[in-house]
Amino acid sequence: MQENVRGVLPSQEIKNLINNKNVSTLNKEISVRQIQPSSLDLTLSDKAWRIGASFLPGKNRKVEQILSDVSMYELNLDRTTILEKGCLYLVKLNEKLNLDSQTYGSANAKSSSGRIDLFIRLLSDYSDEFDNIKVGYNGNLYAEIQPKSFSVGIKKGLSLNQIRFKKGYVKVLDSELYKLQHLYSLVDTNPDINDGLGFSISLKSFGKEVIGYKARANAPAINLSKIGYYKPLDYWEEIRTDNASLILNPNDFYILNSRESVKIPPAYAAEMLPYLAKIGEFRVHYAGFFDPGFGAEKEYTSKAVLEVRCHEAPFRLEHGQPIGRLIFEKMLCEPEITYGTSIHSNYQGQKLKLSKHFNDKQAL
């Protein structure tokens, strides 16, 4: 591949990485189901540790060289194991990388992990950053996991985070974003383009409509292998408002909705920035990847669902208030598969929606 080629690697190029052993696994093989339009789902191995502190290995050490200092005890994920709320864990992933001199990566939690307030960061050897994989990396991968609202049951083979592979400079500049908004209507409101595409919060209720959810403080554990199983009422409080505003309480966890509907054209991917200190002391997203084709199957039906946690002091939000930014990235080429119903994407056409572990037919 030519050195001046740049972009996020699409599904067919991810398959090539696997076929060329640039990505391998401790399992027999990497499942086709792990390959997404612009990312690869990473899976848990059977090796895990309860750790006393988060850490980065730094440029001169491997992750497991630090474990003797921070590990409290080892876990075996051959069977379902409970990770306790508020505790820190490190899990070795099945996937191992041997990237070429042009390819690097970035990681993020999957949507279903973010929506249950599961804080996940990727670690790699010889690294002083979370979630970033250096050009030409050769080594193992690990997930640091902290359940923040609910204890969770996990076992080997589950996928909680994902990685994007990239070549060259992939960020789309504002000048091109204006053109994309004109061609594709990336959002259905007047675009706020300034170092990315801004979006705002939806807090306007029509009648008794639910405008969000707040995690209950003492809910039961969630077995992450169970899909469509749990009753929402056991885990979430409904949020309604009469004045199109909401006060966020420190350290409470909320599921809210963007005011804008979002479209991601097939030749692009996007990532939501999780935290913008200048607009308030709160985090708006734990799972920030938006795949090519998100929101494109129907006319303006897909919202950005926001995982919001307030820090420090209570904070008042109003309907339409700016709350975050989407950074768009150029794809190397259009993926063979795009986000949508054809690949059974969980959140295509979404509005306000809980994670896939909850039975959405059981209304709150």
C-alpha positions, 0 to 999 in steps of 0.5 A, spaced: 500 500 500 502 506 498 505 511 503 501 517 502 494 513 502 490 515 509 484 513 512 481 508 517 481 501 515 474 498 513 471 491 514 475 488 508 482 491 510 481 488 517 480 481 514 486 482 510 490 484 517 487 477 520 489 473 513 496 476 514 497 475 521 497 482 523 492 480 528 492 473 531 488 470 537 489 466 543 482 462 540 482 457 534 480 463 530 477 470 529 470 470 528 467 473 522 462 476 527 467 480 530 469 484 524 465 491 524 464 496 518 470 500 521 473 496 527 474 489 530 471 487 536 476 485 541 474 479 546 476 477 553 481 471 554 480 467 561 486 471 564 484 476 569 486 480 575 483 484 580 488 490 581 489 495 586 490 501 582 490 503 574 496 504 571 500 505 564 506 501 563 510 507 560 515 506 554 520 501 557 515 496 560 510 491 558 503 491 562 505 484 565 511 487 568 507 492 573 502 486 575 506 484 581 505 491 584 498 492 583 495 485 582 491 483 588 489 476 586 487 473 579 481 471 576 479 465 571 474 467 566 472 460 564 466 461 568 461 467 569 465 471 574 462 477 577 466 484 577 464 488 583 461 495 582 467 500 583 473 495 583 478 495 578 480 489 573 485 488 568 483 482 563 488 480 557 484 480 551 485 474 546 487 478 540 494 480 539 497 485 534 503 485 529 502 491 525 506 494 519 510 500 519 504 504 517 498 502 521 496 504 528 490 504 532 485 507 537 480 503 541 473 505 545 468 501 549 462 498 545 456 501 545 452 496 550 458 497 555 458 504 555 450 504 556 451 500 563 456 505 565 462 500 564 468 504 564 473 500 559 480 502 557 485 499 552 492 497 555 498 495 550 505 494 552 511 500 552 505 505 552 504 511 556 497 512 553 490 508 554 486 506 548 492 508 543 496 503 539 502 505 536 504 505 529 508 498 528 505 495 535 507 488 536 504 485 542 498 483 547 492 487 548 489 488 555 482 491 557 482 495 564 475 495 566 471 498 572 464 497 573 461 504 575 453 503 576 452 496 576 456 489 578 457 485 572 458 478 570 463 476 565 466 470 562 471 469 556 469 470 549 465 476 551 466 483 547 466 489 551 471 494 547 473 495 539 479 497 535 480 501 529 486 501 525 488 507 521 493 509 516 496 516 516 492 522 518 485 521 518 481 527 521 476 530 517 478 538 517 472 543 518 472 545 511 470 538 508 465 537 514 461 543 511 461 540 504 459 533 507 453 537 511 451 540 504 451 533 501 449 528 506 446 533 512 450 530 517 445 533 522 438 535 521 439 542 525 443 548 523 450 545 523 455 547 529 462 546 525 468 548 529 474 543 530 468 537 529 461 537 529 457 539 535 451 536 538 446 538 543 442 535 548 434 533 548 430 535 554 424 537 551 418 532 553 411 531 549 406 530 554 409 525 559 414 522 555 421 519 558 427 524 556 432 520 560 434 514 565 438 515 571 441 508 574 439 506 580 444 506 586 443 498 589 441 494 583 442 487 582 448 485 578 448 484 570 450 478 566 453 480 560 451 474 556 444 475 557 441 479 551 434 482 552 433 479 559 433 484 564 427 488 566 429 496 566 425 498 572 429 494 576 435 498 574 433 505 571 429 510 574 425 514 568 426 522 567 421 526 565 421 534 566 416 540 565 421 545 563 426 542 558 431 542 563 435 537 568 440 538 574 445 532 574 447 530 580 454 528 582 456 521 580 449 519 578 449 516 571 444 518 566 442 515 559 440 521 555 439 523 547 442 528 542 437 533 540 440 532 533 439 526 528 446 523 526 448 520 519 455 518 517 456 517 510 459 510 508 466 513 506 467 516 513 467 514 520 466 518 527 468 518 534 464 522 539 469 526 544 467 524 551 469 530 555 469 538 554 471 541 560 470 548 557 462 546 557 461 543 564 464 538 569 461 532 566 463 526 561 458 525 555 460 518 552 464 512 554 463 509 547 464 513 542 465 510 535 460 511 530 460 506 524 459 508 516 452 508 515 450 509 522 443 513 521 443 512 513 438 507 512 432 512 514 431 519 514 433 522 520 431 517 525 438 515 529 440 519 535 446 519 539 445 516 545 449 519 551 452 516 557 453 522 562 456 522 568 457 529 572 463 531 576 464 535 582 458 540 583 451 539 580 450 542 573 443 544 570 442 542 563 437 545 558 434 543 552 438 544 546 445 546 550 451 544 546 454 538 550 459 535 545 463 534 538 463 529 533 470 528 530 469 525 523 475 520 520 476 519 512 475 511 511 481 508 506 475 506 502 468 504 503 467 498 507 463 492 504 459 492 510 455 498 513 452 499 519 444 497 519 439 492 519 443 488 514 448 486 519 443 486 525 446 492 528 443 493 535 442 501 535 440 503 528 434 507 527 435 509 535 432 514 539 433 514 547 435 506 548 438 502 553 443 497 552 441 490 549 441 487 555 434 490 557 428 487 555 425 494 551 418 491 550 417 491 558 416 499 558 418 502 564 
